[in-house]
């Protein structure tokens, strides 16, 4: 089990997509919208390799996923610089639609700003 990562909670924008690589490895992906304030939704692409944790996700499902953050920068066809937020999912859970995120039972970590590398 990995001892680091982030949790993303959001609603699936469509059913999870299943593909296979040329080598036959399974890839599952789905984008979830996370509420980021009034009229502001941040979309995060969730994906897995050789892990079917996302296989049961359907459009509208409330999803709680834990994994490693991946930031991709690219230039689109119009020549615009873009950034995508992705999560390589290690664990995923479909939550009941009326559920609210539960508070973590783990204590908040104190961060010494002199340790931050930026």
C-alpha positions, 0 to 999 in steps of 0.5 A: 500500500502506498503511504502518499496520494490525494483523494478526489471526490466528484460526479462522473461526467459519463460512463467509465471508458475501457480500452486495451493497449497494444500489449493487451493491458486494460485501461479504464478512465472517466472524468469527474467534476469537482465543485470548486465554488459558485459556477466553478467545476474542476474536471479531473480525469481518473485512470487506471492501468491493469486495475478495474477499480473504475469499471463500475462507474456510471454517468452521474455516480458520486465517486471517491478516488485515491491515487497519485496526482498527474499534471500534463501540459500540452498545446491544443490544435488551436495552439493554446497552452493547456493543463490537464489534471489527472489521477492515477487511481489506486482505490475507488469507491462509488458513493451513494448519491445523497452522501456527503464526504466524511471528515477524516479521522486522521489528525491534520498535519502541521507543515513547517513552511521552511520545508516547502521547496517553493 
